[in-house]
Amino acid sequence: MAGFTAILLAAGRSQRMGEMKALLHWEGSTLIKYQVSTLIGAGAKEVIVVLGHNAELLMPEIKDLSRVRCVINKDYDLGRTTSIKVGLNAIDSNDTDCILFLNVDQPRNSDVISRLVLSHGNSQRNITIPTYDGNGGHPIIFGMELVADLLNISEENFGFKSIITMHASRVHRISDADPCVLWDLNTPEQYADALEDLQS
């Protein structure tokens, strides 16, 4: 088994947060450095970090970490699907079994990621999505056989949702006991709530 490659999406402007989400404090580090470290800790062969807005401010945070490669999405203002495609085009398709996608504002610990990757490998399905209390979360894992479909997503067809709908019979949903699979830190209020949950 070749293992998995992670694509960490960190190209956006963080407009609703009011400051760069990737540089928010998290677990004694910055959010972007924490995310890369947990992905590597969970066994990622490589973490491809897609940068865009203020890329020069984020690169120093991760430049010394192993198994990390930064790529730049110049079209980040056109939507997240453009970053997904930039990340996909950077992958060595001959050296990975599946791709795990995570946004920089969705902090996940290594245990959650490891459980999801193991479940994906055991499921014999092409898409794996974590759930908590019946609600779908992140990260999402796709098999390499879906890369061509993923490269055809757009903002107009709702990105990943179109692939999940198209391949509904091939989706494996795995319930996780950690509510962090639902965390999405778009606003200061969501960030504060997540920090409170983290400490409880």
C-alpha positions as CSV (number, residue, x, y, z in Angstrom):
1,M,0.0,0.0,0.0
2,A,1.4,3.4,-1.1
3,G,-0.4,5.4,1.7
4,F,-2.2,8.6,1.5
5,T,-1.4,12.2,0.4
6,A,-3.0,15.1,2.2
7,I,-4.1,18.4,0.5
8,L,-4.4,21.2,3.0
9,L,-6.3,24.2,1.6
10,A,-5.1,27.5,3.0
11,A,-5.5,30.0,0.1
12,G,-8.5,32.1,1.2
13,R,-8.8,35.6,2.5
14,S,-10.3,34.7,5.9
15,Q,-12.8,37.6,5.5
16,R,-15.4,36.4,8.1
17,M,-12.7,35.8,10.7
18,G,-11.2,39.3,10.3
19,E,-7.6,37.9,10.6
20,M,-5.7,35.1,8.9
21,K,-7.2,31.9,10.1
22,A,-4.0,29.9,9.3
23,L,-2.1,32.0,11.9
24,L,-4.6,31.6,14.7
25,H,-3.2,30.2,17.9
26,W,-4.0,26.5,18.3
27,E,-2.5,23.9,20.7
28,G,0.7,25.9,21.3
29,S,1.2,26.6,17.6
30,T,-0.4,28.2,14.7
31,L,-3.3,26.5,13.0
32,I,-1.5,25.8,9.8
33,K,1.5,24.3,11.5
34,Y,-0.7,22.3,13.8
35,Q,-2.7,20.9,10.8
36,V,0.5,19.9,8.9
37,S,1.9,18.3,12.0
38,T,-1.2,16.2,12.7
39,L,-1.5,15.1,9.1
40,I,2.2,14.0,9.1
41,G,1.6,12.4,12.5
42,A,-1.3,10.4,11.1
43,G,1.0,8.9,8.4
44,A,0.6,11.2,5.3
45,K,3.3,10.5,2.8
46,E,3.2,14.1,1.8
47,V,1.2,17.2,2.7
48,I,0.6,19.5,-0.2
49,V,-0.4,22.9,1.2
50,V,-2.2,25.2,-1.2
51,L,-1.5,28.8,-0.5
52,G,-2.9,32.0,-2.1
53,H,-3.7,35.1,-0.2
54,N,-0.6,36.3,1.8
55,A,1.3,33.2,0.9
56,E,4.5,34.8,1.9
57,L,3.3,35.1,5.5
58,L,2.4,31.5,5.8
59,M,5.4,29.8,4.1
60,P,7.8,30.5,7.1
61,E,5.4,28.6,9.4
62,I,5.9,25.3,7.6
63,K,9.0,25.6,5.5
64,D,11.1,23.5,8.0
65,L,8.6,20.7,8.3
66,S,9.4,17.4,6.6
67,R,7.2,15.9,3.9
68,V,5.5,19.2,3.1
69,R,5.3,21.0,-0.2
70,C,3.7,24.3,-0.9
71,V,1.9,25.2,-4.1
72,I,0.4,28.5,-5.1
73,N,-3.1,29.1,-6.4
74,K,-3.1,32.4,-8.2
75,D,-6.8,32.1,-8.8
76,Y,-7.9,31.7,-5.2
77,D,-10.4,34.5,-5.4
78,L,-12.4,32.4,-7.9
79,G,-13.3,29.9,-5.1
80,R,-12.1,26.8,-3.2
81,T,-12.5,24.5,-6.2
82,T,-9.6,26.2,-7.9
83,S,-7.4,25.4,-4.8
84,I,-8.5,21.8,-4.9
85,K,-7.5,21.5,-8.5
86,V,-4.1,23.1,-7.9
87,G,-3.5,20.6,-5.1
88,L,-4.6,17.6,-7.3
89,N,-2.3,18.6,-10.1
90,A,0.7,18.6,-7.7
91,I,0.2,15.0,-6.6
92,D,2.4,12.1,-7.7
93,S,-0.5,9.8,-8.8
94,N,1.9,6.8,-8.9
95,D,2.9,7.1,-5.3
96,T,-0.4,7.3,-3.3
97,D,-3.5,5.3,-2.8
98,C,-5.9,8.1,-1.8
99,I,-6.2,11.8,-1.2
100,L,-7.3,13.4,2.1
101,F,-8.7,16.9,1.8
102,L,-8.8,19.3,4.8
103,N,-9.3,23.0,5.1
104,V,-6.9,25.0,7.3
105,D,-9.8,26.2,9.4
106,Q,-10.8,22.6,10.3
107,P,-8.4,21.5,13.1
108,R,-8.2,17.8,13.4
109,N,-6.0,15.7,15.7
110,S,-3.9,12.8,14.4
111,D,-6.1,10.2,16.1
112,V,-9.2,11.3,14.2
113,I,-7.3,11.4,10.9
114,S,-5.7,8.0,11.5
115,R,-9.1,6.4,12.3
116,L,-10.5,7.8,9.1
117,V,-7.6,6.6,6.9
118,L,-7.8,3.1,8.4
119,S,-11.6,3.0,7.9
120,H,-11.1,4.1,4.3
121,G,-8.6,1.4,3.6
122,N,-10.8,-1.3,5.1
123,S,-14.1,-0.2,3.5
124,Q,-13.3,-1.0,-0.2
125,R,-15.2,2.2,-1.1
126,N,-14.0,5.2,-3.0
127,I,-15.1,8.1,-0.7
128,T,-14.9,8.2,3.1
129,I,-16.6,10.9,5.2
130,P,-16.6,11.2,9.0
131,T,-19.8,11.9,10.8
132,Y,-20.7,13.0,14.3
133,D,-24.3,12.7,15.7
134,G,-25.5,12.0,12.1
135,N,-23.9,15.1,10.6
136,G,-21.2,14.9,7.9
137,G,-17.8,16.4,8.7
138,H,-14.2,16.6,7.5
139,P,-11.7,15.5,6.3
140,I,-12.9,13.7,3.3
141,I,-10.9,11.0,1.6
142,F,-11.2,10.2,-2.1
143,G,-9.6,7.2,-4.0
144,M,-7.2,8.0,-6.8
145,E,-9.7,6.6,-9.4
146,L,-11.9,9.7,-8.8
147,V,-9.2,12.2,-9.7
148,A,-10.5,12.8,-13.2
149,D,-14.0,13.6,-11.7
150,L,-12.5,15.8,-9.1
151,L,-10.6,17.9,-11.7
152,N,-14.0,18.7,-13.3
153,I,-15.6,20.2,-10.2
154,S,-16.6,23.8,-10.2
155,E,-18.1,26.4,-7.9
156,E,-21.3,26.2,-10.0
157,N,-21.7,22.4,-9.3
158,F,-20.9,22.8,-5.6
159,G,-17.5,21.1,-5.7
160,F,-17.2,17.9,-3.7
161,K,-21.0,17.7,-3.3
162,S,-21.3,16.9,-7.0
163,I,-18.8,14.0,-6.7
164,I,-20.4,12.6,-3.6
165,T,-23.8,12.7,-5.2
166,M,-22.6,11.2,-8.4
167,H,-20.9,8.3,-6.6
168,A,-23.4,7.9,-3.7
169,S,-23.2,4.1,-3.7
170,R,-19.4,4.3,-3.2
171,V,-19.5,6.6,-0.1
172,H,-18.5,5.2,3.2
173,R,-19.7,7.3,6.2
174,I,-17.9,6.5,9.4
175,S,-19.3,7.7,12.8
176,D,-16.6,9.2,15.0
177,A,-16.9,10.0,18.7
178,D,-14.9,13.2,18.5
179,P,-17.0,16.2,17.7
180,C,-14.0,18.0,16.2
181,V,-14.9,16.4,12.9
182,L,-17.6,19.1,12.6
183,W,-15.4,22.1,13.6
184,D,-15.2,24.8,11.0
185,L,-13.6,28.0,12.2
186,N,-15.1,30.7,9.9
187,T,-15.9,33.4,12.5
188,P,-14.4,34.6,15.8
189,E,-17.4,33.1,17.6
190,Q,-16.8,29.6,16.1
191,Y,-13.1,29.9,17.0
192,A,-13.9,30.8,20.6
193,D,-16.4,27.9,20.8
194,A,-13.9,25.4,19.5
195,L,-11.2,26.6,21.9
196,E,-13.7,26.1,24.7
197,D,-14.6,22.6,23.5
198,L,-10.9,21.8,23.2
199,Q,-10.3,22.7,26.9
200,S,-13.4,20.9,28.2
